[in-house]
Amino acid sequence: MSPQKQEIASDQITGLGVDPPAVLADHFEASAFVTAPVDSVFAYVDDPAQLSAHMGKSSWMMGGGRMQTEVDAGRGQTVGSRIRLRGRVFGLDFAVDEIVIERVPPQRKAWQTIGSPRLLVIGHYRMGFEIASQENGSLLRVYINYALPQNMLARPFGLLFGRYYARWCTRQMVSNAAERFALAR
């Protein structure tokens, strides 16, 4: 059975009342071998709560705070579905809204920010993952293309820590998936 491709074209994004993100000049990606078949890995990382679990835990990277993941009726698992992350980091309130723009089970998914993200070290972004079948498992790659924050007070933090945060976030996503399936064996 061939995968059912779901994708939003650029002109459709605008039609949804969603502005295309700013120029996303910075990029980071991480990958890991996962000891599970592609469809199992996809089912796990397709769930926004699982994929963003690292931000739901208090850590020094989160400034002692944490973010909550909220999803619409599509649960962040259909094209056009919306995801919201909000919480406190370094004692400040932050929030970002995302929309799923591509979903091709069990191979890949992408989403991007909408509205005006209230973040400290990155601004608008487009994230996604790709999964490839490997002998005895799968290769999971998570990427982020991002812009610096538009807020002039946050911009210096983005210049200093944006790349570090992007690296931490993508690595957390792939390592959490790899650990989840390693524990299941």
N, C-alpha and C positions, 0 to 999 in steps of 0.2 A: 504494500500500500504506500503510495507516495504521500509525502507530508503536505498538509494543507497550509499553504502560504497565506499569511495575512500581513498586509503592509499598508501604511498610510503614505500616500504621495505628498510631496511638499505642498502642492496647491490644496490638498485636502486638509492638511494641518491648519492652514490659514482659515479654511472654511469652518473649522471647528471652533474658531475664536482663539486659536493658539498661535502666538507669534513664533516664528522660527527662532531658534536660539542665536545668540550673538556669534561672532566668529570664534570657533573653538580651536584655537591655535595650539594648545598644549595637549599632549597625549601620554598615557601610560597604560600598560597592560601587564597582566600576570597570567601564568598558566600552571597547571598541575595535572599529573596523572591521577585519575580517580578509579578505584577498583570496583567499578560497577558499569553495567551496560549504558549506552547513550540514553535510552528512554528513561531509565531510573534517575540518572543524573539530571536530565531535563526536568523531570517531575519535581525534583528537589529544588533546583535553582530557579524554576519558574515561579515559585512562591516568594513574593517580595519579603515576607516576614523572615523566611529562612535566609535569603540572600543578604538582607541588611541586618541580620542578627548581631553582628559585631558592633553596630551602633546602638543597639538596645542594652548593651552592658556598660556599666560605668568603667571607665579606663582613663589613663593619663592622656591618651590621644583625644578623648572626648571631654577633657577638662573636668573630669569627675562627674559629668552629666551623662545623659542618655537621650536617644531619640526614639519615638514611637512610630510605628508604621501603621497607617490607615489605608484601607482600600475601598473602592466602590463596589457595586454589585458584580462587576466583572472580575473581582478579586485580584486585579493587576495581571490577569492571565488571558486577556483578549485585547486585540488592537483597539485603541480608543479608550481603554480602561485607564482610570486615574489612580495614582498612588500619592499619598502625602506622608512626608516625614516631618515630625515636629518634636521639639523638646528644648532642653536647656544644655548648653555647652559653655564651660567657663563662666557659669552664672548668668548667661545671656540667653534670651529666647531666640530660637532659630526655627525656620520652616522652609520646606521646599515642596512644590507640587510637580508631579511628573505625569507623562502620558506614554502609554505603550504605543510605539510606532511601527514595530515589526515583530512578528512571531511566526516562526517556522518550526513547529515541533517535529522531531526532537533535536533539531540542529542549532537553532539560534533564536535570539530575542533581542530587541533594542528598545530603549525608552529615552525620553529627554525631558528636560525641565520645561515648565510652562509658567507663565506669569513672571513675577519678580522674586527669585530665590532670596531668602534671608539667611545667608551663610557667611562664614568668616573667612575661609581661605580659598574657596573657589566660587565661581558665579554659575552661569548657565553651563550645562553639560549634556552630553549624550553618552549613555552607557549601554553596554550590551554584553552578551556572552555568545560563544560558539562552542559546540561540542563535536568532537570527531571520534569515531570509533577507533580503538587501538586494540592490539592483542591483549586479552585479559582485562579490558577496561575501556576507559575513555580519556581523551585529553580535553580538559576544560580550559578555555581562555576567556578571561574577563577583561574588558577594556573600558577606558573613559577618555573622551575628548572633552576638554573643558576650557572655559575662559576664566580670566581673573574676575574677582568681584567688581561690580560697577560702582559700588559705594566707595567713595574716595577714602573713607576712614578704614575700610577693610582691605583696600587694594594693597597696602604695604604688607599685610599679613599674607595675602595671596602670593605676592612676590617671594616672600621668605619661606612659606610653608605649603603652598599649593601642591607642588610636585611631591613633597614628602607625604602629604595627606592622600593624594591620588595613589601613590605606591602602596601605602598602608591599607587603604580601602580595597583595592583590587586584590592584593595578596591575602587579606583576610577572607574575602569571598571564596577564592579558590581553595585556600587551606581549610576553611570550615567544611566545604563540600568533600574534600579529600578525607578529612578526619571523620566526618559523619559515616562515610562508607567503609573506612578502615575499621571503625568500631563495630559495624554491622556484621563483619566477617566472623 
